[in-house]
Amino acid sequence: MIDPIFSTASALALSVLLASAASHKLRKPHWFRRQIDEYRLAPPLLTPAIALALPVAELLAAIGLLWETSRPYAASLALALVAAYAQAIGINLLRGRHDMDCGCSGPAMRQPLHPILLLRNGFLGVLALGALIPALERATTVHDNFIMIAAGTVAVLLYTAADLWLANRPLLLKLSGDK
């Protein structure tokens, strides 16, 4: 069992990140179908179903993380999604497909596959585990609630900063003369 501050902060951060991920997939369904095809992991006939099921699952997990009664199920679903995404990235990295867009940042920002994405997904997995582990039964104070929201916000900001750095890494390497 863990302190409710860690459990709730993890759930809040993961909920925001999953809702954001679902949002860009649902707003640009044609783009997301192309992303699914680009990974070459499923028969093209299944692409439309997968392209609808993944963001719906992300949205269900995001919503479920907000309530303690549904949190274990939502965190389990989130952990499964993160593991599946990491596996898809890993398989394509092993295939040598480093130049394809991971689809992680939506259609507005191309992000090539890189092994660091697996670490980033590991961070999401830690958040899912933090939300999955039962919290200690204790009364929370207003101060605890502030800490939960602040910690969740910091986790989202760290993820976002890493995501932006990864997406802009090729440009930064070009500007510095490195490759």
Summary of the structure (lengths in Angstrom):
residues: 179
radius of gyration: 17.2
end to end distance: 45.4
largest distance: 55.0
contacts: 544
relative contact order: 0.18
helix: 74%
strand: 2%
